[in-house]
Amino acid sequence: MSARLRELMGPYADEAERCIRCGFCNSVCPTTLTSIGYAPSKTSRGRLVLLQSALESGRPEPFTERFKDLIDLCIGCLRCVSVCPARIPIPTVMSAYRYAYYRASRGKSLTKGEKLLAKYEFLMKTLSMTPEPLRRATTSGPLLRLFRRVGGFAADVKIPLPEGEPLDRYFRGGSAVLGPETYAYFSDTYARFVRPSIGVSAMKLLENVGIALTYPRQFDSGIVYWELGLWQRVERLASRNVESLYREVSAGRKILCTSPASTLMLREVYPQILNNVRSVAVSESVVDINELLHQLADSGRLSANLKPARCVVHSSCLSQHLRLTKSVVDMLEKLGVRVEGVATECCGSGGVWGLFERNRRLSLEIGERLVRKLGSAEVVLSYSETCSLQISSLLKNAVEVILPHEALNSWLRQTASPTHPEYIAQAP
């Protein structure tokens, strides 16, 4: 079993064996810092120790549900990467194990819920293109309850459902003129089919400073597949996306992302799994929207007097890993927004992990720390779609939770020009 595990995990088996068992990862792991953390096998370090033992001796048996349940306590937050003295990509190691488990089971290891999530792009695309009355009937009442029950999704989680037509139609019917400063927009599935308003707000916001967006042929980033360990599917999507985006890079355009998951996949994951010149070129051309807005505010191209606007910034796990938090806060403060606090606690969503009933209790326990930190906030800016949904659920929908660029666009829209010296903003 140890030889089979090593073969399927590939170079990430060696990464697991580099662990020196210092336990630094335990100090930042959201699941370790809960009521289950007393058990060594349920900690971040414990998972690596288990993998080391399985790779060395085949004990404990690695291809069992019990073993996988322990590995699945890693929610892929990436917080451990920055504190690991050996610089081990721990979440990637755990994803490599999930891939090994999937292969060893000959593709039969996915739960019904995971199989549904593996069809995420197809389901969201189909629903977004369904006439509104039928879409409303499909996504409400008995059918939605049946979907939750069949998939094992928690009854209190917000299931992301399409708000209207896909984003493609906004670009296809748009009148934007491509000029010398044009970015290629990679929206990913959520902004493309679930909440096109994310992409529309980015487009309108950048129009104010003379930046146009083009919308190249694209597919899902593969972040859900990455979380589930379906590496072959990630590789296929990465190849197709890189093929399209490389043409934009060759035309001298940067690739704009409005999701930290997209930024992560294009910038870090694609070069790892494809390891070719084009994937590296695309990776080096990725610009996250918060990085871009920070540059524009810093240079004075984007300016405003937004002093009445106030918010608390939630620094999501991926925001921290991508080092975007400072860019978000600095950008807001340069535009006069009153940032009343920065909450760095994990919300407990862990991407798709927190959707499942089997993980919900622990997910809520993790999120309790964040709820206490947010206090009486009226507006929360969280740079993560899944975190935004989770925080809204945790706060009983009593607080508006919105992406930073969406909030900024909302505030700026209250005047004809973002540079108007008398602009007065109201909190959204």
Stockholm file with secondary structure:
# STOCKHOLM 1.0

chainA/1-428         MSARLRELMGPYADEAERCIRCGFCNSVCPTTLTSIGYAPSKTSRGRLVLLQSALESGRPEPFTERFKDLIDLCIGCLRCVSVCPARIPIPTVMSAYRYAYYRASRGKSLTKGEKLLAKYEFLMKTLSMTPEPLRRATTSGPLLRLFRRVGGFAADVKIPLPEGEPLDRYFRGGSAVLGPETYAYFSDTYARFVRPSIGVSAMKLLENVGIALTYPRQFDSGIVYWELGLWQRVERLASRNVESLYREVSAGRKILCTSPASTLMLREVYPQILNNVRSVAVSESVVDINELLHQLADSGRLSANLKPARCVVHSSCLSQHLRLTKSVVDMLEKLGVRVEGVATECCGSGGVWGLFERNRRLSLEIGERLVRKLGSAEVVLSYSETCSLQISSLLKNAVEVILPHEALNSWLRQTASPTHPEYIAQAP
#=GR chainA/1-428 SS CHHHHHHHHTHHHHHHHTCCCCCGGGGTCTTTTSTTTTSGGGSHHHHHHHHHHHHHHCCSCSSSHHHHHHHTTCCCCCGGGGTCTTCCCHHHHHHHHHHHHHHHTTTCCCCHHHHHHTTHHHHHHHHHTSCHHHHHHHTSHHHHHHHHHHHTBCTTSCCCCCCSSCTHHHHHTCCCCCCSSEEEEECHHIIIIICTHHHHHHHHHHHTTTCEEECCCCCCCCHHHHHHTCHHHHHHHHHHHHHHHHHHHHTTCCEEESSHHHHHIIIIIHHHHHCSHHHHHHHHHEEEHHHHHHHHHHHTSSCCCCTTCEEEEECCHHHHHTTCHHHHHHHHHHTTCEEEEEECSCCSCTTTGGGBHHHHHHHHHHHHHHHHHHTTCSEEEESCHHHHHHHHHHTTTCSEEECHHHHHHHHHTTSSCTTCTTCCCCCC
#=GC SS_cons         CHHHHHHHHTHHHHHHHTCCCCCGGGGTCTTTTSTTTTSGGGSHHHHHHHHHHHHHHCCSCSSSHHHHHHHTTCCCCCGGGGTCTTCCCHHHHHHHHHHHHHHHTTTCCCCHHHHHHTTHHHHHHHHHTSCHHHHHHHTSHHHHHHHHHHHTBCTTSCCCCCCSSCTHHHHHTCCCCCCSSEEEEECHHIIIIICTHHHHHHHHHHHTTTCEEECCCCCCCCHHHHHHTCHHHHHHHHHHHHHHHHHHHHTTCCEEESSHHHHHIIIIIHHHHHCSHHHHHHHHHEEEHHHHHHHHHHHTSSCCCCTTCEEEEECCHHHHHTTCHHHHHHHHHHTTCEEEEEECSCCSCTTTGGGBHHHHHHHHHHHHHHHHHHTTCSEEEESCHHHHHHHHHHTTTCSEEECHHHHHHHHHTTSSCTTCTTCCCCCC
//
